[in-house]
Amino acid sequence: MHRFYVHPQSVGETTICFDPIESHHIEKVLRLKPGDRVRAFDGQGNEFSCILRQRSEQGWMAEIQEQKSGLAEPYYRINLIQGLAKGDKMSMIIQKAVEIGIYSIIPLQSEYSVIHMNIEKANKKVGRWQTIAREACKQCGRSYIPAVHLPQTMEEITRMAAGNSWIMLYEDEYDMDLGTCIKERGILKSRDLYVMVGPEGGFSQREADWVRRHGGYTVHLGQRILRTETAGLVAASILFYEAGDMATKEDLAW
C-alpha cells in the first residue's frame, strides 16, 4: 500500500488533506484514483489507513478508516550527536540514522570540524536535512520524524545530555569498549541516550576530557578505525540490538 506524509494540521476527525507535493505524487506519478486505499503518517507518531475521495484546491482528500500510533518506533530514544562532515556525508548519515531508529540528529560544531556555518546557512541546511529525514520515514515505515537540530557547541550538547546516558566514540580510547560500557556502566538504564561521533578529524583530547568530566564515557568500537559516516550507525545498531529492539518484528499490515 502506498504511504504518504500528511501535515498534522491537515488531519481532521474523519478526513485528511495531502499537501500539493504529495497530491502531485498521488495523481501524476502513481495515478491513483478515488476509492484507492493508501496509508498516511503525520510525523508525530500517528499512522492512518485511508481511502482517497476527491481532489480539492488544497490537495487530495482522503477518508480515515483506521488510526494507529507508534508504528516501528523503538523504546529507547537514541540521539545521534554528529560532528559536521564534509560534502554530502551529513545527508547520507541522516537518512540511514532515521532508517535504523535514531530519535534525533544533533550536528556538532567540534574542534576539528572543517565545516563552519553561519545561522543563515545552518537554517538552510537543516531545512534540507529535515526533508531527508521525512523521506526516510516514508521509506522505512516509521511514524515519527526525528528532529534535525541546528549545529550545537560542546557546551550546548552538555546541557542537552545532562542527566542521561552519554558516550563519545573516541579513537584514542583503549580501555573501554562499547559492549563493556553497556554491561558495566548500565547506560541502557536511561531511556534517552546520546552518542557522539566526531567529524573526519575525530575528537581532540580536550573534548574527550570534557565529556568524562561531565558524566559521559569515551568508548571504542574495536581495532578498525571507522569513517565518520559509519561509526555512529554501527554504535546505534549495537545499542538497539543490546536493548532488544531487533529481537521482535510486528506485522504492520492493516
MOUR-V207050 format. One line per field, one symbol per residue. ss: DSSP state (A for helix, B for strand, O for the rest). phi: phi as a letter, one per 40 degrees, with the letter a starting at -180 (. if undefined). A space follows every 50 residues. Layout:
ss = ???
phi = ???
This chain:
ss = OOBBBOOAAABOOOBBBOOAAAAAAAAAAOOOOOOOBBBBBOOBOBBBBB BBBBBOOOOBBBBBBBBBBOOOOOOOBBBBBBBOOOOOAAAAAAAAAAAA OOOBBBBBOOOOOOOOOOAAAAAAAAAAAAAAAAAAAAAAOOOBOOBBBB BBOAAAAAAAAOOOBBBBBOOOOOOOBAAAAAAAAOAAAOOBBBBBBOBO OBOOAAAAAAAAAOOOBBBBOOOOOOOAAAAAAAAAAAAAAAOOOOOOOO OOOO
phi = .cbbcbcdcbbbcbbbbccdccccccccccfcbdhccbbbbbgbhbbbcb bcbacbcciccbccbabbbgcgbcccbcbccbddbcgcccccdcdccccc hdcabbcbcbcccccbbcccccccccdccccccccccdccgcbbcccbcc dbcccccdcccdgbcabbcbcccbcbccccccccbgccccccbbbbbccd cgbccccccccccbgcbcbbbhcccccccbdccccccccccccgcccbac cccc
